[in-house]
């Protein structure tokens, strides 16, 4: 087995991935509408747009997903909103977990083949971070529903407060990754800053 986090292997996986629109096209009409509904609700605040548009290092984001996955639907459209805020520095690709099983089954979370998970890479496709399957605020909301007095109906709508908090978790991780890239001695020497 090759080194999972080898930059050449990660570049290959990234290049095999699909951009947002072609990825959505792999799903049913209902799935596409669900993804787009969340993306439209993921309106970035002016300060968030300013943060993202200020990125000076390229960040490659490889999102491993299932078009059918509820957690993917309720989180990954945020990544497309981030990319749209700075398409020159934020590159985003989606891999279907099942279609790329040779790669994705090597990464388990809590001993499960869970999605989504996102691999953040720098401009050289060096591994920076692995984030998923749910952000902290997403887990808090699920725990409150499942461990509280009543469980939600499957497929129930996600509240705007929960959506905003989860978006914030993902944005915090992307900002952390960008700062890691921005402060990298290797990249600072390359870019002269």
C-alpha positions as CSV (number, residue, x, y, z in Angstrom):
1,X,0.0,0.0,0.0
2,X,1.3,3.5,-0.8
3,X,1.6,6.2,1.8
4,X,-2.0,7.5,2.1
5,X,-0.8,11.1,2.7
6,X,1.9,11.2,0.0
7,X,1.5,14.5,-1.8
8,X,1.5,12.7,-5.2
9,X,-1.2,10.3,-4.1
10,X,-3.3,13.1,-2.7
11,X,-2.9,15.1,-5.9
12,X,-4.1,12.1,-7.9
13,X,-7.1,11.8,-5.7
14,X,-7.8,15.5,-5.9
15,X,-7.6,15.5,-9.6
16,X,-10.0,12.5,-9.7
17,X,-12.5,14.5,-7.8
18,X,-15.4,16.5,-9.2
19,X,-16.1,20.1,-8.8
20,X,-19.4,21.0,-6.9
21,X,-21.8,21.2,-9.9
22,X,-20.6,18.0,-11.6
23,X,-20.7,16.2,-8.3
24,X,-24.3,17.3,-7.7
25,X,-25.2,16.1,-11.2
26,X,-24.4,12.5,-10.0
27,X,-27.4,12.6,-7.7
28,X,-31.1,12.6,-8.1
29,X,-33.1,15.7,-8.5
30,X,-34.2,15.5,-4.8
31,X,-30.6,15.1,-3.7
32,X,-29.4,18.1,-5.8
33,X,-32.2,20.2,-4.4
34,X,-31.3,19.3,-0.9
35,X,-27.6,20.2,-1.4
36,X,-28.5,23.5,-3.1
37,X,-31.1,24.3,-0.4
38,X,-28.4,24.2,2.3
39,X,-25.9,26.1,0.1
40,X,-28.4,28.9,-0.4
41,X,-29.1,29.0,3.4
42,X,-25.4,29.2,4.1
43,X,-25.2,32.9,3.5
44,X,-21.9,34.2,4.5
45,X,-21.8,37.3,6.7
46,X,-19.7,40.2,5.4
47,X,-16.9,39.6,7.9
48,X,-16.7,35.9,6.7
49,X,-16.5,36.9,3.1
50,X,-13.8,39.4,4.0
51,X,-11.9,36.7,5.8
52,X,-12.1,34.3,2.9
53,X,-11.3,36.8,0.3
54,X,-8.2,37.8,2.2
55,X,-6.6,34.3,1.8
56,X,-3.3,34.6,0.1
57,X,-2.3,30.9,0.1
58,X,-3.9,28.2,-2.0
59,X,-5.8,25.6,0.0
60,X,-6.9,22.5,-1.8
61,X,-10.0,20.8,-0.2
62,X,-10.8,17.2,-0.9
63,X,-14.2,16.3,0.4
64,X,-15.1,12.6,0.6
65,X,-18.8,12.3,0.5
66,X,-21.9,10.4,-0.5
67,X,-24.4,12.4,-2.4
68,X,-27.1,10.4,-0.4
69,X,-25.6,11.2,3.0
70,X,-27.6,13.5,5.3
71,X,-24.5,14.8,7.2
72,X,-22.8,15.5,3.8
73,X,-25.9,17.4,2.7
74,X,-26.0,19.4,5.9
75,X,-22.3,20.4,6.0
76,X,-20.5,20.2,2.7
77,X,-22.4,22.9,0.7
78,X,-20.6,25.3,3.1
79,X,-17.4,24.4,1.4
80,X,-18.8,25.5,-2.0
81,X,-19.9,28.8,-0.4
82,X,-16.3,29.3,0.9
83,X,-14.9,28.5,-2.5
84,X,-17.2,31.0,-4.2
85,X,-15.9,33.7,-1.8
86,X,-12.3,33.2,-3.1
87,X,-12.2,30.9,-6.1
88,X,-8.6,31.8,-6.9
89,X,-7.2,30.5,-3.5
90,X,-9.8,27.9,-2.4
91,X,-9.9,24.8,-4.7
92,X,-12.5,22.2,-4.0
93,X,-13.1,18.7,-5.2
94,X,-15.5,15.9,-4.2
95,X,-14.9,12.2,-4.2
96,X,-17.7,9.7,-3.8
97,X,-16.7,7.4,-1.0
98,X,-18.0,4.2,-2.6
99,X,-16.6,5.0,-6.1
100,X,-13.1,5.6,-4.6
101,X,-13.2,2.8,-2.0
102,X,-9.5,1.9,-2.4
103,X,-8.6,5.3,-1.1
104,X,-11.4,6.0,1.2
105,X,-11.6,2.8,3.2
106,X,-8.1,3.5,4.5
107,X,-9.5,6.4,6.5
108,X,-11.9,5.4,9.2
109,X,-13.4,7.5,12.0
110,X,-14.3,5.7,15.2
111,X,-13.7,2.5,13.3
112,X,-16.3,3.3,10.7
113,X,-16.2,4.2,7.0
114,X,-17.9,7.5,7.7
115,X,-18.7,10.5,5.6
116,X,-18.2,13.3,5.2
117,X,-14.5,13.7,5.8
118,X,-12.4,16.5,4.3
119,X,-8.7,16.5,3.7
120,X,-7.1,19.9,3.6
121,X,-4.0,20.3,1.5
122,X,-1.6,23.1,0.7
123,X,-0.6,24.2,-2.8
124,X,1.9,21.3,-3.0
125,X,-0.8,18.8,-1.9
126,X,1.0,18.3,1.4
127,X,-1.4,17.0,4.0
128,X,-2.6,19.7,6.4
129,X,-5.7,18.4,8.2
130,X,-8.4,15.8,8.3
131,X,-11.8,17.1,9.4
132,X,-15.1,15.2,9.7
133,X,-17.4,13.4,10.0
134,X,-19.3,16.1,11.9
135,X,-18.2,19.4,13.4
136,X,-18.5,20.1,17.1
137,X,-21.7,22.1,16.8
138,X,-23.3,19.4,14.6
139,X,-22.4,16.8,17.2
140,X,-23.8,19.0,20.0
141,X,-27.1,19.4,18.1
142,X,-27.4,15.7,17.3
143,X,-26.6,14.8,20.9
144,X,-29.2,17.2,22.2
145,X,-31.8,15.6,19.9
146,X,-30.8,12.0,20.4
147,X,-29.8,12.0,24.1
148,X,-32.6,14.4,25.1
149,X,-36.2,13.7,25.9
150,X,-37.2,13.2,22.2
151,X,-35.6,12.1,19.0
152,X,-36.2,14.1,15.8
153,X,-38.0,12.6,12.8
154,X,-35.5,11.3,10.3
155,X,-34.8,14.0,7.6
156,X,-36.2,16.8,9.8
157,X,-35.2,20.3,8.8
158,X,-32.1,21.7,10.3
159,X,-32.6,24.9,12.2
160,X,-30.8,28.1,11.1
161,X,-28.9,28.5,14.4
162,X,-27.6,25.0,14.0
163,X,-26.7,25.6,10.4
164,X,-24.9,28.8,11.2
165,X,-23.0,27.3,14.1
166,X,-21.9,24.3,12.0
167,X,-20.8,26.6,9.2
168,X,-18.7,28.5,11.7
169,X,-17.0,25.3,12.8
170,X,-16.0,24.5,9.2
171,X,-14.9,28.1,8.5
172,X,-12.8,28.0,11.7
173,X,-11.0,24.9,10.5
174,X,-10.5,26.4,7.0
175,X,-9.0,29.5,8.6
176,X,-6.7,27.4,10.8
177,X,-5.5,25.5,7.7
178,X,-4.9,28.7,5.8
179,X,-3.0,30.2,8.7
180,X,-0.9,27.1,8.9
181,X,-0.1,27.5,5.1
182,X,0.4,31.2,5.5
183,X,3.0,30.7,8.3
184,X,4.7,27.7,6.7
185,X,8.5,28.5,6.5
186,X,8.6,26.5,3.2
187,X,5.8,28.5,1.6
188,X,7.0,31.9,3.1
189,X,10.4,31.3,1.5
190,X,8.8,30.4,-1.8
191,X,6.5,33.4,-1.9
192,X,9.0,35.9,-0.3
193,X,6.7,36.9,2.5
